[in-house]
Amino acid sequence: MPEIKRNALSEESQMSSRPNAVAYLAVAMVVMMPLITVAQSTTMTRTPWGDPDLQGVWDYRTITPLQRPEDQPDKEFLTEEEAASLEQNILDRNALLLTRAPERTSASNQVDRREDGTPGFYNNFWLDRGTTAVGTRRTSLIVDPADGRLPKLTPEAQRRADSSEAQRIAQVRRGDQPAQSWTDLDAGDRCIQHAKAGPPISVGGYNNNIQLFQIPGYVAMLNEQNHDVRIIPLDERPNVGSQISQWMGDSRGHWEDETLVVETVQFNGKHDQIGRPLLSTGENLSLVERFTRTDSDTLLYEFTVTDPTIWINPWTVELPMKRNPDLIYEFACHEGNYGLYNIMAGSRMEEVVAAEAR
């Protein structure tokens, strides 16, 4: 534009014609812009065979908690100032933990949250929970029930959750007492399955990415942690039958307008699904997930969990995912699974030390 202006000032004959030309061009651009946008949008959001295009790597990190804080039962949304303050607190904390002087400490069951300020079993450097709240500024990812909290447990599920065995297992998983057996450890400790990878997908300390692939009739979902893949048929084939239950259940998908709907049943009950209490098997759990591309860089993930043997009502989560231009790299968990061996060896040593102290 500066060059055009200099030329126009140098030639009087151009001064009258070029402004008109520029004006006509501007009007044409305004008229054509919606058409250009629609064309780009159509190309961007459709596969060659016509399905909505959900492919790519999607990042679902957020500091928004699953459940609304108990001290804010009626607060559904944060103000802009409150969300900004929470996000700044996270940035400040990350900077503090990154730049503080090195400290020598003993092992603990915490991650950079000990009362004396020393690190726990992980330094904060290794964590990647995100630094922003969800765009809606909701106080919880749960949108139903209206209080933003998990529904009440059924009486039987509550009895199991309160049992002495459940409390013992909880203490083992917190590192407060030795594991009696590998069965005391969750699927993540055993490098079989991580609850955050789903289904349903949930936010965790790191590796909050999923990659979607599409071919005619199928969608595949690669979880960064533990690099599990769900291959989801989009036809009307029946589920494989209750005699073949699976860690990630048996999924079937279909399109509802622009939304991919995935229905999953037949979980084997051994997977530590998000929100499920200890000793509740989850074999009767059913899951409905919805994936909707809301713009070029956002994939809205919604899911509803139903299990009348655990919760008195279904519950629903909304979790927006952002496009990640980077690749997903291998998540190796325990190489050779030495971690599980060392957990059990450490438990036996703890028992020896306790016996000698009697």
C-alpha positions, 0 to 999 in steps of 0.5 A, a space after each residue: 500500500 505505501 508503494 501504491 500511494 507514492 505512485 498515485 501521488 506522482 501521477 495526477 491521472 492515476 489519482 482519480 482512477 486508483 481510489 475507485 479501483 481500490 474501492 471496487 476491489 474492496 467491495 468485491 472482497 467483502 462480497 466474495 469473503 463469505 463464499 471464500 469462507 464457506 468454500 474453505 470451511 467445506 474443504 476443511 471439514 469434509 473427508 473425500 467421501 463426504 463425512 465430517 473431517 475430525 482427523 488430527 491430533 487433539 489436545 485436551 489439557 485444562 485446569 478446569 476440574 472434573 467436579 465443581 468445587 464443593 465450596 462453590 455449589 451454586 457457581 456454574 461459571 467463573 468470571 473473566 477475572 476469576 478465570 484469568 486469576 486461576 490461569 496466572 496462578 498456574 503460570 506463577 507456580 510453574 515458574 516458581 517450581 522451575 526456577 527454585 534451587 535444587 533440593 534433596 528430598 525423600 520419596 513421598 506420595 505427592 507431586 510437588 505438593 508437600 507441606 515443606 515445599 519439597 518435590 515429591 515423586 515427580 518434579 513439576 517439570 514433568 507434568 503437563 496439565 495445561 494452564 487454561 480453563 475451558 473456554 466456557 469458563 465453567 467451574 467443572 467439566 461435568 455439565 449434568 447433574 446441574 451441580 457439576 458433581 458426580 451423582 450419588 452412589 447407589 447403596 450397594 456401590 457406596 457400601 463397597 466404596 466404604 468397605 475396609 478392603 476398598 480403604 486398604 487398596 486406596 492406601 496402597 495406591 496412595 503409597 501409604 502401605 505395601 501392596 499385598 499383590 499386583 491386583 492391589 495396583 490399578 491398570 495404570 500402575 501395571 501399564 495395561 490401561 490408563 483411566 485418563 485415556 478412556 473411554 471416556 477420555 479424561 484430563 491427567 498429569 500429562 499426555 493429554 492428546 488423542 489422534 483421530 483417523 478416518 477411512 470410509 466406514 471406520 474411525 480409529 482413535 489413538 490415545 497418547 497414553 498408553 498408545 491404545 487404539 480404538 477401531 470404531 465401525 460406523 455400520 450397524 453391525 451388532 456388538 460382539 456379545 457379552 461373552 467377549 468383554 474388553 478393557 476399552 469396551 466394544 464401540 459402534 459409531 454413527 453420524 448425527 448430522 455433523 456429530 460422530 456418536 460412539 456408543 460403547 458397552 461390554 467393558 470387562 470391569 477391570 479398567 479404572 474408568 474416571 469417577 468409578 469408585 473402588 470395587 465397583 466393577 463397571 461391567 454394566 457401564 454404558 458410554 455415549 460419546 459425541 465428537 463435533 468439530 465446532 471450528 477449524 481448531 476445536 473439537 467438542 468432546 461430550 460423553 454420558 456415563 450410565 451405570 445403574 449399579 454404581 450411580 443413581 443417575 447418568 452424568 455428562 461431561 463437556 471437554 473442548 479439545 484444541 488442535 495440536 500441530 505436533 505429532 504424538 510420540 510413543 508412550 513407553 510406560 515401564 520399559 520391560 515393566 520394571 516399575 511393577 517389579 520394583 513396586 512389589 519388591 519395595 512392598 516386601 521390603 517395607 514389610 520386613 522393616 515393619 516386622 523388625 521394628 516390632 
